[in-house]
Amino acid sequence: MPKYTTGEIAKLCGVSVRTVQYYDSRNILIPSEFSESGRRLYSEQDLKQMKIICFLRDAGLSINSIGELLSEKNPGGTISVLLEQQAKCLETEVNDRRAKLELIDGIRRELKSVENFSVESIGDIAYAMEHRKKLKQLHAILMITGLPLCIAQWIAVILLIGSRIWWPLVVWAMLAIPYAVWVSVFYFKRVAYICPQCHNVFRPNLKEVLFAKHTPTLRKLTCTCCGHHGFCVEVYGKEKRDE
């Protein structure tokens, strides 16, 4: 039967000599025998155990857990449970890191649209990103509620052009006007704007916001806090209650 020194078993397992000695001190890899000069000698079975220890360490298990496992007579069931728990922990860690990476990527994208960068700009970006999910949900509500009306409009137009039937278009208009009023009030009660000058979040009056020049994310408004007039970033805000 071959015997391995500390250096040999360390090389075969891809670890340092200090690691092998540490496992010995923790009584999880005890050498089978000692040479006449007092050198540790490991057997083939010790090498197998060392590889198991390295595998479990690579899987993220702690030295204490590995030591307890190896001291049991039938560790199979326990190892299965521990590996399952470790997998869940790693999945959580991966998801957390992925979320942080997405946050960093989002900040980098937003920074490209900031002309005059400042520390306050980071606060604006953070606020916008924090509420972006709710803003997307708000947009989805508008799309879902507006889709039936859009379909009805096309049907009414087709009937008018193809069959000269005009009354469906009138019915559509009678429904579309109240819907437009409702959706405008509903939407602008739930959004707010970040002023690029003073970095405050404000709500303009409904008349100004309806007729203001805008893009999907910006609207040219007058800040109610500092009076600056220019494009402001649209964000989700808490629903405004009528007093």
C-alpha positions as CSV (number, residue, x, y, z in Angstrom):
1,M,0.0,0.0,0.0
2,P,1.4,3.4,-1.0
3,K,2.1,5.9,1.7
4,Y,2.1,9.7,1.1
5,T,3.9,12.4,3.0
6,T,2.2,15.7,3.9
7,G,3.7,17.4,0.8
8,E,2.7,14.6,-1.5
9,I,-0.9,14.5,-0.4
10,A,-1.1,18.3,-0.5
11,K,0.1,18.2,-4.2
12,L,-2.3,15.4,-5.2
13,C,-5.3,17.4,-3.7
14,G,-4.2,20.8,-5.0
15,V,-3.9,22.4,-1.5
16,S,-1.0,23.8,0.5
17,V,1.0,21.8,3.1
18,R,-0.3,24.2,5.7
19,T,-3.9,23.2,4.8
20,V,-3.1,19.5,5.3
21,Q,-1.5,20.3,8.7
22,Y,-4.5,22.4,9.7
23,Y,-6.9,19.6,8.9
24,D,-4.7,17.3,11.0
25,S,-4.9,19.8,13.9
26,R,-8.7,19.8,13.6
27,N,-8.7,15.9,13.8
28,I,-10.5,15.5,10.4
29,L,-7.5,14.1,8.6
30,I,-5.4,12.1,11.0
31,P,-2.3,10.4,9.4
32,S,-2.4,6.6,9.4
33,E,1.1,6.3,10.8
34,F,4.4,8.2,11.4
35,S,7.8,7.4,10.0
36,E,10.8,6.6,12.3
37,S,11.8,10.3,11.9
38,G,8.3,11.4,13.0
39,R,7.0,12.5,9.6
40,R,3.3,12.0,8.9
41,L,2.4,9.3,6.5
42,Y,-1.0,9.0,4.8
43,S,-2.6,6.0,3.3
44,E,-4.7,5.6,0.2
45,Q,-7.8,5.8,2.3
46,D,-6.5,9.0,3.8
47,L,-6.0,10.4,0.3
48,K,-9.7,9.6,-0.5
49,Q,-10.8,11.3,2.7
50,M,-8.7,14.3,1.9
51,K,-10.4,14.6,-1.5
52,I,-13.8,14.3,0.1
53,I,-12.9,17.1,2.5
54,C,-11.7,19.3,-0.4
55,F,-14.9,18.6,-2.3
56,L,-17.0,19.5,0.7
57,R,-15.0,22.7,1.3
58,D,-15.4,23.7,-2.4
59,A,-19.1,23.2,-2.0
60,G,-19.0,25.8,0.8
61,L,-19.4,23.6,3.9
62,S,-17.6,24.8,7.0
63,I,-14.7,22.8,8.7
64,N,-16.9,22.2,11.8
65,S,-19.7,20.7,9.6
66,I,-17.2,18.5,7.7
67,G,-15.6,17.3,11.0
68,E,-19.0,16.4,12.4
69,L,-20.0,14.6,9.2
70,L,-16.8,12.5,9.0
71,S,-17.3,11.4,12.6
72,E,-20.7,9.8,11.9
73,K,-21.0,6.2,10.8
74,N,-23.6,6.9,8.1
75,P,-23.1,10.5,7.0
76,G,-24.9,10.1,3.6
77,G,-28.3,11.5,4.7
78,T,-26.8,14.4,6.7
79,I,-24.5,15.3,3.8
80,S,-27.6,15.4,1.5
81,V,-29.4,17.8,3.8
82,L,-26.3,20.0,4.3
83,L,-25.7,20.2,0.6
84,E,-29.3,21.1,0.0
85,Q,-29.1,23.9,2.5
86,Q,-25.8,25.1,1.1
87,A,-27.3,25.1,-2.4
88,K,-30.1,27.4,-1.2
89,C,-27.7,29.7,0.5
90,L,-25.6,29.9,-2.7
91,E,-28.7,30.6,-4.8
92,T,-29.7,33.4,-2.4
93,E,-26.2,34.8,-2.7
94,V,-26.2,34.6,-6.5
95,N,-29.6,36.3,-6.6
96,D,-28.3,39.1,-4.3
97,R,-25.2,39.6,-6.4
98,R,-27.3,39.6,-9.6
99,A,-29.6,42.2,-8.1
100,K,-26.6,44.3,-7.2
101,L,-25.1,43.9,-10.7
102,E,-28.4,45.0,-12.2
103,L,-28.5,48.0,-9.9
104,I,-25.0,49.0,-10.9
105,D,-25.8,48.6,-14.6
106,G,-28.9,50.7,-14.1
107,I,-27.0,53.5,-12.4
108,R,-24.4,53.4,-15.2
109,R,-27.1,53.7,-17.8
110,E,-28.8,56.6,-16.0
111,L,-25.5,58.4,-15.5
112,K,-25.1,58.6,-19.3
113,S,-28.2,60.7,-19.5
114,V,-27.1,63.1,-16.8
115,E,-25.4,66.2,-18.4
116,N,-24.2,67.9,-15.2
117,F,-23.2,65.2,-12.8
118,S,-23.2,65.9,-9.1
119,V,-23.6,64.0,-5.8
120,E,-27.3,65.0,-5.9
121,S,-27.7,63.3,-9.2
122,I,-27.0,59.9,-7.6
123,G,-29.8,60.6,-5.2
124,D,-32.1,61.4,-8.1
125,I,-31.1,58.1,-9.9
126,A,-31.6,56.1,-6.7
127,Y,-35.1,57.5,-6.2
128,A,-36.0,56.9,-9.8
129,M,-34.7,53.3,-9.7
130,E,-36.3,52.5,-6.4
131,H,-39.7,53.4,-7.8
132,R,-39.2,52.1,-11.4
133,K,-41.0,48.9,-10.8
134,K,-44.1,50.6,-9.6
135,L,-43.9,53.0,-12.5
136,K,-43.8,50.1,-14.9
137,Q,-46.8,48.5,-13.1
138,L,-48.7,51.8,-13.5
139,H,-47.9,51.8,-17.3
140,A,-49.1,48.3,-17.5
141,I,-52.4,49.2,-15.9
142,L,-52.9,51.9,-18.5
143,M,-52.1,49.6,-21.4
144,I,-54.4,46.8,-20.1
145,T,-57.3,49.2,-19.5
146,G,-56.7,51.1,-22.8
147,L,-56.4,48.0,-25.0
148,P,-60.1,47.2,-25.3
149,L,-60.9,50.8,-26.2
150,C,-58.1,50.7,-28.8
151,I,-59.5,47.5,-30.4
152,A,-63.0,49.1,-30.4
153,Q,-61.6,52.1,-32.2
154,W,-60.2,50.1,-35.0
155,I,-63.4,48.1,-35.3
156,A,-65.4,51.3,-35.5
157,V,-63.1,52.8,-38.1
158,I,-63.2,49.6,-40.3
159,L,-67.0,49.5,-40.1
160,L,-67.2,53.2,-41.0
161,I,-64.8,52.8,-44.1
162,G,-66.1,49.4,-45.2
163,S,-69.8,49.5,-44.5
164,R,-70.5,53.2,-43.9
165,I,-71.8,52.3,-40.4
166,W,-71.0,55.3,-38.3
167,W,-72.7,54.7,-35.0
168,P,-70.0,52.4,-33.5
169,L,-67.5,55.3,-33.9
170,V,-69.9,57.6,-32.0
171,V,-70.2,55.0,-29.2
172,W,-66.5,54.7,-29.1
173,A,-66.0,58.5,-28.8
174,M,-68.6,58.6,-25.9
175,L,-66.5,56.0,-24.1
176,A,-63.1,57.3,-25.0
177,I,-63.6,60.8,-23.7
178,P,-64.6,59.8,-20.1
179,Y,-61.8,57.2,-20.2
180,A,-59.2,59.8,-21.3
181,V,-60.3,62.1,-18.4
182,W,-60.2,59.2,-15.9
183,V,-56.8,57.9,-17.0
184,S,-55.2,61.3,-16.9
185,V,-56.4,62.0,-13.4
186,F,-55.5,58.4,-12.3
187,Y,-52.0,58.6,-13.8
188,F,-50.9,62.0,-12.8
189,K,-52.1,61.5,-9.2
190,R,-49.6,58.7,-9.0
191,V,-46.5,60.2,-10.7
192,A,-44.2,62.9,-9.6
193,Y,-41.1,64.7,-11.1
194,I,-37.5,65.3,-10.0
195,C,-36.2,68.8,-10.7
196,P,-32.7,68.7,-12.2
197,Q,-31.9,72.0,-10.5
198,C,-32.9,71.6,-6.9
199,H,-33.3,67.8,-7.0
200,N,-36.6,68.0,-5.1
201,V,-39.5,65.7,-6.0
202,F,-42.6,67.7,-6.9
203,R,-46.1,67.5,-8.5
204,P,-47.2,70.1,-11.0
205,N,-50.8,71.0,-11.5
206,L,-52.8,68.8,-13.9
207,K,-53.3,71.5,-16.6
208,E,-49.5,72.1,-16.9
209,V,-48.6,68.5,-17.0
210,L,-51.2,67.6,-19.6
211,F,-50.0,70.2,-22.2
212,A,-46.3,70.0,-21.4
213,K,-43.8,68.9,-24.0
214,H,-42.6,65.4,-23.0
215,T,-40.8,62.2,-23.8
216,P,-41.5,58.7,-22.3
217,T,-39.4,59.6,-19.2
218,L,-39.1,63.4,-19.2
219,R,-41.6,66.3,-19.1
220,K,-40.9,70.0,-19.5
221,L,-42.3,71.6,-16.3
222,T,-41.8,74.4,-13.8
223,C,-40.6,73.2,-10.5
224,T,-42.9,74.2,-7.6
225,C,-39.9,74.3,-5.3
226,C,-37.3,76.4,-7.0
227,G,-39.1,77.7,-10.1
228,H,-36.8,76.1,-12.6
229,H,-38.4,75.5,-16.0
230,G,-37.1,72.5,-18.0
231,F,-37.2,68.8,-18.5
232,C,-37.9,66.9,-15.3
233,V,-37.6,63.2,-14.7
234,E,-40.9,61.3,-14.3
235,V,-41.0,58.9,-11.3
236,Y,-43.6,57.0,-9.3
237,G,-44.8,58.9,-6.3
238,K,-47.3,58.0,-3.6
239,E,-50.9,58.5,-4.6
240,K,-52.0,62.1,-4.2
241,R,-55.1,62.4,-2.1
242,D,-57.7,65.1,-2.7
243,E,-58.0,67.3,0.3
